[in-house]
Amino acid sequence: MKRKIIIIVLTLCLLTGIYCYTKLPEYHITNSMSTSNQDSRNTQLKVIVYKYFKINNTIQKIKSEHNRINGTPTTLKINLYYPKWFLRDSSN
C-alpha cells in the first residue's frame, strides 16, 4: 500500500513538472538598451532562454521580433541567460 502511494505521488510530481515545462515560453526579453548617433544605432538585448533546444531558431525569432517592432539596428547584441544564472548574476 505504501509503495503504491509513493508511485502515485512521484507520477503526479513528474506530470506536474512536464506540464509546467510545456507552459514556459521559449524566451523572455528582460532588457533592451539602445544607443544611437548620426551614423549608427546599437542595440543590446538581455534575454532569458527557458527552452535550449534549437537555439539558433530561437535567436532568429528574437532578432526578427526585435527588428519588426523597433526597426533594424546597425548592430544587435543578444546576451542569452539561463534562468538560474540570470537570477544569480544579473549585473552583466
Biopython code that builds the backbone (N, CA, C, O; Angstrom):
import numpy as np
from Bio.PDB.StructureBuilder import StructureBuilder

atoms = [
    (1, "MET", "N", (0.824, -1.194, 0.000)),
    (1, "MET", "CA", (0.000, 0.000, 0.000)),
    (1, "MET", "C", (0.870, 1.262, 0.000)),
    (1, "MET", "O", (0.609, 2.207, -0.745)),
    (2, "LYS", "N", (1.903, 1.263, 0.841)),
    (2, "LYS", "CA", (2.782, 2.428, 0.923)),
    (2, "LYS", "C", (3.530, 2.637, -0.394)),
    (2, "LYS", "O", (3.756, 3.770, -0.820)),
    (3, "ARG", "N", (3.905, 1.540, -1.024)),
    (3, "ARG", "CA", (4.625, 1.631, -2.296)),
    (3, "ARG", "C", (3.733, 2.224, -3.389)),
    (3, "ARG", "O", (4.209, 3.007, -4.211)),
    (4, "LYS", "N", (2.466, 1.866, -3.409)),
    (4, "LYS", "CA", (1.526, 2.409, -4.398)),
    (4, "LYS", "C", (1.367, 3.916, -4.224)),
    (4, "LYS", "O", (1.313, 4.659, -5.204)),
    (5, "ILE", "N", (1.293, 4.358, -2.982)),
    (5, "ILE", "CA", (1.150, 5.793, -2.714)),
    (5, "ILE", "C", (2.390, 6.543, -3.184)),
    (5, "ILE", "O", (2.274, 7.616, -3.776)),
    (6, "ILE", "N", (3.564, 5.997, -2.930)),
    (6, "ILE", "CA", (4.812, 6.637, -3.369)),
    (6, "ILE", "C", (4.860, 6.717, -4.888)),
    (6, "ILE", "O", (5.251, 7.748, -5.435)),
    (7, "ILE", "N", (4.473, 5.655, -5.577)),
    (7, "ILE", "CA", (4.473, 5.655, -7.043)),
    (7, "ILE", "C", (3.480, 6.679, -7.580)),
    (7, "ILE", "O", (3.780, 7.383, -8.544)),
    (8, "ILE", "N", (2.304, 6.768, -6.968)),
    (8, "ILE", "CA", (1.297, 7.740, -7.409)),
    (8, "ILE", "C", (1.801, 9.165, -7.198)),
    (8, "ILE", "O", (1.646, 10.009, -8.080)),
    (9, "VAL", "N", (2.399, 9.442, -6.046)),
    (9, "VAL", "CA", (2.910, 10.788, -5.756)),
    (9, "VAL", "C", (4.035, 11.155, -6.721)),
    (9, "VAL", "O", (4.061, 12.271, -7.239)),
    (10, "LEU", "N", (4.956, 10.239, -6.965)),
    (10, "LEU", "CA", (6.050, 10.518, -7.900)),
    (10, "LEU", "C", (5.532, 10.739, -9.319)),
    (10, "LEU", "O", (6.036, 11.605, -10.034)),
    (11, "THR", "N", (4.537, 9.969, -9.729)),
    (11, "THR", "CA", (3.947, 10.151, -11.057)),
    (11, "THR", "C", (3.278, 11.516, -11.169)),
    (11, "THR", "O", (3.419, 12.199, -12.184)),
    (12, "LEU", "N", (2.550, 11.914, -10.129)),
    (12, "LEU", "CA", (1.913, 13.233, -10.144)),
    (12, "LEU", "C", (2.949, 14.353, -10.184)),
    (12, "LEU", "O", (2.754, 15.350, -10.879)),
    (13, "CYS", "N", (4.044, 14.199, -9.447)),
    (13, "CYS", "CA", (5.117, 15.204, -9.481)),
    (13, "CYS", "C", (5.735, 15.293, -10.869)),
    (13, "CYS", "O", (5.994, 16.389, -11.366)),
    (14, "LEU", "N", (5.970, 14.152, -11.493)),
    (14, "LEU", "CA", (6.537, 14.133, -12.839)),
    (14, "LEU", "C", (5.592, 14.786, -13.844)),
    (14, "LEU", "O", (6.027, 15.584, -14.675)),
    (15, "LEU", "N", (4.318, 14.458, -13.774)),
    (15, "LEU", "CA", (3.343, 15.056, -14.694)),
    (15, "LEU", "C", (3.198, 16.558, -14.465)),
    (15, "LEU", "O", (3.040, 17.317, -15.421)),
    (16, "THR", "N", (3.252, 16.989, -13.212)),
    (16, "THR", "CA", (3.190, 18.423, -12.914)),
    (16, "THR", "C", (4.411, 19.144, -13.477)),
    (16, "THR", "O", (4.282, 20.235, -14.032)),
    (17, "GLY", "N", (5.594, 18.545, -13.339)),
    (17, "GLY", "CA", (6.810, 19.136, -13.902)),
    (17, "GLY", "C", (6.752, 19.244, -15.411)),
    (17, "GLY", "O", (7.141, 20.267, -15.974)),
    (18, "ILE", "N", (6.273, 18.209, -16.072)),
    (18, "ILE", "CA", (6.145, 18.237, -17.536)),
    (18, "ILE", "C", (5.142, 19.299, -17.960)),
    (18, "ILE", "O", (5.378, 20.019, -18.930)),
    (19, "TYR", "N", (4.031, 19.406, -17.248)),
    (19, "TYR", "CA", (3.017, 20.416, -17.570)),
    (19, "TYR", "C", (3.590, 21.828, -17.426)),
    (19, "TYR", "O", (3.387, 22.674, -18.298)),
    (20, "CYS", "N", (4.299, 22.081, -16.333)),
    (20, "CYS", "CA", (4.885, 23.415, -16.119)),
    (20, "CYS", "C", (5.925, 23.740, -17.185)),
    (20, "CYS", "O", (5.996, 24.879, -17.645)),
    (21, "TYR", "N", (6.730, 22.762, -17.585)),
    (21, "TYR", "CA", (7.749, 22.986, -18.607)),
    (21, "TYR", "C", (7.117, 23.317, -19.957)),
    (21, "TYR", "O", (7.618, 24.183, -20.674)),
    (22, "THR", "N", (6.034, 22.647, -20.309)),
    (22, "THR", "CA", (5.396, 22.915, -21.600)),
    (22, "THR", "C", (4.727, 24.283, -21.627)),
    (22, "THR", "O", (4.523, 24.838, -22.707)),
    (23, "LYS", "N", (4.382, 24.836, -20.482)),
    (23, "LYS", "CA", (3.745, 26.155, -20.426)),
    (23, "LYS", "C", (4.745, 27.309, -20.435)),
    (23, "LYS", "O", (4.351, 28.463, -20.605)),
    (24, "LEU", "N", (6.034, 27.011, -20.255)),
    (24, "LEU", "CA", (7.049, 28.070, -20.279)),
    (24, "LEU", "C", (7.204, 28.625, -21.691)),
    (24, "LEU", "O", (7.067, 27.882, -22.663)),
    (25, "PRO", "N", (7.487, 29.922, -21.818)),
    (25, "PRO", "CA", (7.806, 30.455, -23.145)),
    (25, "PRO", "C", (9.208, 30.011, -23.554)),
    (25, "PRO", "O", (9.986, 29.553, -22.717)),
    (26, "GLU", "N", (9.528, 30.144, -24.835)),
    (26, "GLU", "CA", (10.880, 29.795, -25.281)),
    (26, "GLU", "C", (11.905, 30.766, -24.704)),
    (26, "GLU", "O", (13.008, 30.369, -24.326)),
    (27, "TYR", "N", (11.528, 32.043, -24.641)),
    (27, "TYR", "CA", (12.450, 33.065, -24.146)),
    (27, "TYR", "C", (11.650, 34.236, -23.601)),
    (27, "TYR", "O", (10.446, 34.352, -23.824)),
    (28, "HIS", "N", (12.358, 35.107, -22.874)),
    (28, "HIS", "CA", (11.748, 36.320, -22.337)),
    (28, "HIS", "C", (12.785, 37.437, -22.425)),
    (28, "HIS", "O", (13.865, 37.331, -21.845)),
    (29, "ILE", "N", (12.462, 38.497, -23.144)),
    (29, "ILE", "CA", (13.368, 39.646, -23.257)),
    (29, "ILE", "C", (13.193, 40.489, -22.000)),
    (29, "ILE", "O", (12.118, 41.037, -21.754)),
    (30, "THR", "N", (14.263, 40.591, -21.201)),
    (30, "THR", "CA", (14.157, 41.307, -19.933)),
    (30, "THR", "C", (14.621, 42.754, -20.021)),
    (30, "THR", "O", (14.156, 43.601, -19.258)),
    (31, "ASN", "N", (15.536, 43.046, -20.948)),
    (31, "ASN", "CA", (16.094, 44.388, -21.005)),
    (31, "ASN", "C", (16.527, 44.688, -22.433)),
    (31, "ASN", "O", (17.049, 43.820, -23.132)),
    (32, "SER", "N", (16.304, 45.921, -22.853)),
    (32, "SER", "CA", (16.744, 46.370, -24.166)),
    (32, "SER", "C", (17.401, 47.733, -24.005)),
    (32, "SER", "O", (16.787, 48.673, -23.501)),
    (33, "MET", "N", (18.651, 47.832, -24.436)),
    (33, "MET", "CA", (19.389, 49.090, -24.340)),
    (33, "MET", "C", (19.794, 49.515, -25.742)),
    (33, "MET", "O", (20.449, 48.760, -26.460)),
    (34, "SER", "N", (19.406, 50.713, -26.127)),
    (34, "SER", "CA", (19.703, 51.195, -27.469)),
    (34, "SER", "C", (20.424, 52.535, -27.380)),
    (34, "SER", "O", (19.991, 53.442, -26.668)),
    (35, "THR", "N", (21.531, 52.645, -28.114)),
    (35, "THR", "CA", (22.255, 53.907, -28.216)),
    (35, "THR", "C", (22.381, 54.266, -29.687)),
    (35, "THR", "O", (22.529, 53.396, -30.546)),
    (36, "SER", "N", (22.321, 55.555, -29.959)),
    (36, "SER", "CA", (22.411, 55.960, -31.363)),
    (36, "SER", "C", (23.163, 57.273, -31.487)),
    (36, "SER", "O", (23.225, 58.081, -30.560)),
    (37, "ASN", "N", (23.734, 57.452, -32.675)),
    (37, "ASN", "CA", (24.347, 58.716, -33.051)),
    (37, "ASN", "C", (23.974, 58.973, -34.506)),
    (37, "ASN", "O", (23.043, 58.351, -35.017)),
    (38, "GLN", "N", (24.672, 59.866, -35.175)),
    (38, "GLN", "CA", (24.298, 60.223, -36.542)),
    (38, "GLN", "C", (24.427, 59.059, -37.515)),
    (38, "GLN", "O", (23.621, 58.933, -38.437)),
    (39, "ASP", "N", (25.429, 58.208, -37.322)),
    (39, "ASP", "CA", (25.721, 57.172, -38.309)),
    (39, "ASP", "C", (25.205, 55.786, -37.951)),
    (39, "ASP", "O", (25.040, 54.951, -38.841)),
    (40, "SER", "N", (24.946, 55.517, -36.685)),
    (40, "SER", "CA", (24.610, 54.141, -36.319)),
    (40, "SER", "C", (23.636, 54.094, -35.149)),
    (40, "SER", "O", (23.430, 55.068, -34.426)),
    (41, "ARG", "N", (23.048, 52.911, -35.002)),
    (41, "ARG", "CA", (22.177, 52.636, -33.863)),
    (41, "ARG", "C", (22.539, 51.249, -33.343)),
    (41, "ARG", "O", (22.404, 50.254, -34.055)),
    (42, "ASN", "N", (22.997, 51.194, -32.107)),
    (42, "ASN", "CA", (23.437, 49.944, -31.496)),
    (42, "ASN", "C", (22.418, 49.515, -30.447)),
    (42, "ASN", "O", (21.948, 50.328, -29.651)),
    (43, "THR", "N", (22.088, 48.245, -30.456)),
    (43, "THR", "CA", (21.102, 47.718, -29.521)),
    (43, "THR", "C", (21.667, 46.495, -28.820)),
    (43, "THR", "O", (22.317, 45.650, -29.434)),
    (44, "GLN", "N", (21.406, 46.417, -27.524)),
    (44, "GLN", "CA", (21.828, 45.275, -26.723)),
    (44, "GLN", "C", (20.599, 44.731, -26.001)),
    (44, "GLN", "O", (19.875, 45.477, -25.341)),
    (45, "LEU", "N", (20.370, 43.420, -26.131)),
    (45, "LEU", "CA", (19.225, 42.768, -25.503)),
    (45, "LEU", "C", (19.700, 41.776, -24.450)),
    (45, "LEU", "O", (20.695, 41.080, -24.653)),
    (46, "LYS", "N", (18.992, 41.710, -23.329)),
    (46, "LYS", "CA", (19.198, 40.657, -22.334)),
    (46, "LYS", "C", (17.983, 39.743, -22.411)),
    (46, "LYS", "O", (16.845, 40.176, -22.230)),
    (47, "VAL", "N", (18.251, 38.471, -22.684)),
    (47, "VAL", "CA", (17.171, 37.517, -22.923)),
    (47, "VAL", "C", (17.369, 36.298, -22.029)),
    (47, "VAL", "O", (18.457, 35.723, -21.983)),
    (48, "ILE", "N", (16.311, 35.908, -21.321)),
    (48, "ILE", "CA", (16.325, 34.660, -20.564)),
    (48, "ILE", "C", (15.764, 33.579, -21.469)),
    (48, "ILE", "O", (14.654, 33.713, -21.984)),
    (49, "VAL", "N", (16.527, 32.499, -21.669)),
    (49, "VAL", "CA", (16.103, 31.391, -22.526)),
    (49, "VAL", "C", (15.669, 30.237, -21.629)),
    (49, "VAL", "O", (16.449, 29.738, -20.817)),
    (50, "TYR", "N", (14.410, 29.819, -21.787)),
    (50, "TYR", "CA", (13.879, 28.724, -20.983)),
    (50, "TYR", "C", (14.010, 27.380, -21.680)),
    (50, "TYR", "O", (14.193, 26.355, -21.023)),
    (51, "LYS", "N", (13.920, 27.374, -22.993)),
    (51, "LYS", "CA", (13.995, 26.124, -23.753)),
    (51, "LYS", "C", (15.220, 26.205, -24.647)),
    (51, "LYS", "O", (15.291, 27.051, -25.538)),
    (52, "TYR", "N", (16.186, 25.324, -24.407)),
    (52, "TYR", "CA", (17.511, 25.436, -25.008)),
    (52, "TYR", "C", (17.638, 24.731, -26.347)),
    (52, "TYR", "O", (18.583, 24.999, -27.089)),
    (53, "PHE", "N", (16.722, 23.847, -26.675)),
    (53, "PHE", "CA", (16.839, 23.126, -27.936)),
    (53, "PHE", "C", (16.522, 24.061, -29.094)),
    (53, "PHE", "O", (15.723, 24.986, -28.949)),
    (54, "LYS", "N", (17.141, 23.824, -30.231)),
    (54, "LYS", "CA", (17.006, 24.664, -31.429)),
    (54, "LYS", "C", (17.307, 26.127, -31.108)),
    (54, "LYS", "O", (16.523, 27.016, -31.441)),
    (55, "ILE", "N", (18.438, 26.370, -30.462)),
    (55, "ILE", "CA", (18.789, 27.713, -30.010)),
    (55, "ILE", "C", (18.992, 28.672, -31.176)),
    (55, "ILE", "O", (18.700, 29.861, -31.046)),
    (56, "ASN", "N", (19.488, 28.180, -32.317)),
    (56, "ASN", "CA", (19.683, 29.063, -33.474)),
    (56, "ASN", "C", (18.349, 29.598, -33.982)),
    (56, "ASN", "O", (18.255, 30.766, -34.360)),
    (57, "ASN", "N", (17.317, 28.757, -33.995)),
    (57, "ASN", "CA", (15.987, 29.225, -34.399)),
    (57, "ASN", "C", (15.440, 30.237, -33.401)),
    (57, "ASN", "O", (14.789, 31.208, -33.789)),
    (58, "THR", "N", (15.701, 30.012, -32.121)),
    (58, "THR", "CA", (15.243, 30.944, -31.095)),
    (58, "THR", "C", (15.913, 32.301, -31.261)),
    (58, "THR", "O", (15.260, 33.335, -31.120)),
    (59, "ILE", "N", (17.203, 32.307, -31.559)),
    (59, "ILE", "CA", (17.916, 33.570, -31.775)),
    (59, "ILE", "C", (17.351, 34.303, -32.989)),
    (59, "ILE", "O", (17.196, 35.524, -32.955)),
    (60, "GLN", "N", (17.047, 33.579, -34.048)),
    (60, "GLN", "CA", (16.452, 34.208, -35.235)),
    (60, "GLN", "C", (15.070, 34.784, -34.916)),
    (60, "GLN", "O", (14.717, 35.850, -35.421)),
    (61, "LYS", "N", (14.283, 34.089, -34.082)),
    (61, "LYS", "CA", (12.972, 34.612, -33.681)),
    (61, "LYS", "C", (13.124, 35.904, -32.889)),
    (61, "LYS", "O", (12.381, 36.861, -33.104)),
    (62, "ILE", "N", (14.093, 35.926, -31.969)),
    (62, "ILE", "CA", (14.336, 37.127, -31.168)),
    (62, "ILE", "C", (14.734, 38.285, -32.076)),
    (62, "ILE", "O", (14.225, 39.397, -31.938)),
    (63, "LYS", "N", (15.642, 38.015, -32.999)),
    (63, "LYS", "CA", (16.123, 39.048, -33.916)),
    (63, "LYS", "C", (14.997, 39.577, -34.799)),
    (63, "LYS", "O", (14.852, 40.790, -34.956)),
    (64, "SER", "N", (14.205, 38.687, -35.372)),
    (64, "SER", "CA", (13.134, 39.138, -36.268)),
    (64, "SER", "C", (12.039, 39.873, -35.502)),
    (64, "SER", "O", (11.474, 40.838, -36.018)),
    (65, "GLU", "N", (11.727, 39.435, -34.275)),
    (65, "GLU", "CA", (10.723, 40.146, -33.484)),
    (65, "GLU", "C", (11.209, 41.547, -33.125)),
    (65, "GLU", "O", (10.452, 42.514, -33.206)),
    (66, "HIS", "N", (12.480, 41.651, -32.726)),
    (66, "HIS", "CA", (13.031, 42.963, -32.386)),
    (66, "HIS", "C", (13.032, 43.882, -33.607)),
    (66, "HIS", "O", (12.639, 45.045, -33.507)),
    (67, "ASN", "N", (13.469, 43.372, -34.752)),
    (67, "ASN", "CA", (13.520, 44.197, -35.961)),
    (67, "ASN", "C", (12.124, 44.600, -36.425)),
    (67, "ASN", "O", (11.943, 45.703, -36.943)),
    (68, "ARG", "N", (11.143, 43.732, -36.248)),
    (68, "ARG", "CA", (9.771, 44.057, -36.643)),
    (68, "ARG", "C", (9.211, 45.181, -35.772)),
    (68, "ARG", "O", (8.521, 46.071, -36.269)),
    (69, "ILE", "N", (9.506, 45.138, -34.483)),
    (69, "ILE", "CA", (8.955, 46.133, -33.563)),
    (69, "ILE", "C", (9.741, 47.442, -33.608)),
    (69, "ILE", "O", (9.138, 48.514, -33.649)),
    (70, "ASN", "N", (11.073, 47.377, -33.603)),
    (70, "ASN", "CA", (11.914, 48.565, -33.437)),
    (70, "ASN", "C", (12.690, 48.984, -34.672)),
    (70, "ASN", "O", (13.369, 50.010, -34.638)),
    (71, "GLY", "N", (12.617, 48.243, -35.742)),
    (71, "GLY", "CA", (13.438, 48.544, -36.906)),
    (71, "GLY", "C", (14.789, 47.857, -36.795)),
    (71, "GLY", "O", (15.163, 47.368, -35.728)),
    (72, "THR", "N", (15.513, 47.823, -37.898)),
    (72, "THR", "CA", (16.792, 47.120, -37.936)),
    (72, "THR", "C", (17.917, 48.032, -37.450)),
    (72, "THR", "O", (18.149, 49.086, -38.043)),
    (73, "PRO", "N", (18.624, 47.644, -36.374)),
    (73, "PRO", "CA", (19.742, 48.453, -35.895)),
    (73, "PRO", "C", (21.008, 48.159, -36.690)),
    (73, "PRO", "O", (21.069, 47.184, -37.440)),
    (74, "THR", "N", (22.018, 49.011, -36.520)),
    (74, "THR", "CA", (23.315, 48.768, -37.150)),
    (74, "THR", "C", (23.956, 47.524, -36.552)),
    (74, "THR", "O", (24.409, 46.642, -37.282)),
    (75, "THR", "N", (23.995, 47.452, -35.226)),
    (75, "THR", "CA", (24.487, 46.247, -34.553)),
    (75, "THR", "C", (23.463, 45.817, -33.510)),
    (75, "THR", "O", (22.865, 46.643, -32.821)),
    (76, "LEU", "N", (23.280, 44.518, -33.413)),
    (76, "LEU", "CA", (22.365, 43.943, -32.432)),
    (76, "LEU", "C", (23.124, 42.891, -31.637)),
    (76, "LEU", "O", (23.549, 41.876, -32.188)),
    (77, "LYS", "N", (23.294, 43.135, -30.342)),
    (77, "LYS", "CA", (23.981, 42.188, -29.463)),
    (77, "LYS", "C", (22.932, 41.546, -28.561)),
    (77, "LYS", "O", (22.204, 42.234, -27.845)),
    (78, "ILE", "N", (22.867, 40.216, -28.608)),
    (78, "ILE", "CA", (21.887, 39.480, -27.815)),
    (78, "ILE", "C", (22.639, 38.684, -26.752)),
    (78, "ILE", "O", (23.406, 37.777, -27.075)),
    (79, "ASN", "N", (22.418, 39.027, -25.487)),
    (79, "ASN", "CA", (23.007, 38.289, -24.367)),
    (79, "ASN", "C", (21.983, 37.275, -23.881)),
    (79, "ASN", "O", (20.891, 37.646, -23.451)),
    (80, "LEU", "N", (22.338, 35.986, -23.948)),
    (80, "LEU", "CA", (21.439, 34.921, -23.532)),
    (80, "LEU", "C", (21.799, 34.460, -22.126)),
    (80, "LEU", "O", (22.975, 34.295, -21.799)),
    (81, "TYR", "N", (20.790, 34.255, -21.305)),
    (81, "TYR", "CA", (20.985, 33.795, -19.936)),
    (81, "TYR", "C", (20.090, 32.599, -19.673)),
    (81, "TYR", "O", (18.968, 32.523, -20.175)),
    (82, "TYR", "N", (20.595, 31.672, -18.887)),
    (82, "TYR", "CA", (19.761, 30.607, -18.346)),
    (82, "TYR", "C", (19.050, 31.174, -17.131)),
    (82, "TYR", "O", (19.591, 32.074, -16.489)),
    (83, "PRO", "N", (17.876, 30.695, -16.787)),
    (83, "PRO", "CA", (17.114, 31.313, -15.691)),
    (83, "PRO", "C", (17.867, 31.399, -14.364)),
    (83, "PRO", "O", (17.832, 32.455, -13.733)),
    (84, "LYS", "N", (18.540, 30.351, -13.912)),
    (84, "LYS", "CA", (19.235, 30.401, -12.628)),
    (84, "LYS", "C", (20.421, 31.350, -12.681)),
    (84, "LYS", "O", (20.683, 32.063, -11.712)),
    (85, "TRP", "N", (21.141, 31.371, -13.793)),
    (85, "TRP", "CA", (22.298, 32.261, -13.914)),
    (85, "TRP", "C", (21.857, 33.715, -13.902)),
    (85, "TRP", "O", (22.525, 34.559, -13.306)),
    (86, "PHE", "N", (20.746, 34.015, -14.550)),
    (86, "PHE", "CA", (20.298, 35.399, -14.593)),
    (86, "PHE", "C", (19.879, 35.864, -13.206)),
    (86, "PHE", "O", (20.163, 36.998, -12.819)),
    (87, "LEU", "N", (19.215, 35.011, -12.465)),
    (87, "LEU", "CA", (18.790, 35.396, -11.127)),
    (87, "LEU", "C", (19.976, 35.565, -10.191)),
    (87, "LEU", "O", (19.939, 36.404, -9.292)),
    (88, "ARG", "N", (21.018, 34.788, -10.390)),
    (88, "ARG", "CA", (22.189, 34.856, -9.522)),
    (88, "ARG", "C", (23.063, 36.064, -9.839)),
    (88, "ARG", "O", (23.566, 36.717, -8.925)),
    (89, "ASP", "N", (23.249, 36.371, -11.128)),
    (89, "ASP", "CA", (24.154, 37.449, -11.517)),
    (89, "ASP", "C", (23.537, 38.220, -12.672)),
    (89, "ASP", "O", (23.791, 37.913, -13.837)),
    (90, "SER", "N", (22.735, 39.210, -12.353)),
    (90, "SER", "CA", (22.087, 39.988, -13.406)),
    (90, "SER", "C", (22.822, 41.288, -13.687)),
    (90, "SER", "O", (22.279, 42.167, -14.356)),
    (91, "SER", "N", (24.039, 41.427, -13.192)),
    (91, "SER", "CA", (24.774, 42.679, -13.359)),
    (91, "SER", "C", (25.422, 42.812, -14.725)),
    (91, "SER", "O", (25.809, 43.920, -15.097)),
    (92, "ASN", "N", (25.561, 41.716, -15.502)),
    (92, "ASN", "CA", (26.233, 41.790, -16.810)),
    (92, "ASN", "C", (25.369, 42.458, -17.825)),
    (92, "ASN", "O", (25.774, 42.607, -18.978)),
]
sb = StructureBuilder()
sb.init_structure("model")
sb.init_model(0)
sb.init_chain("A")
sb.init_seg("    ")
for serial, (resi, resn, name, xyz) in enumerate(atoms, 1):
    if name == "N":
        sb.init_residue(resn, " ", resi, " ")
    sb.init_atom(name, np.array(xyz, "f"), 0.0, 1.0, " ", f" {name:<3s}", serial, name[0])
structure = sb.get_structure()
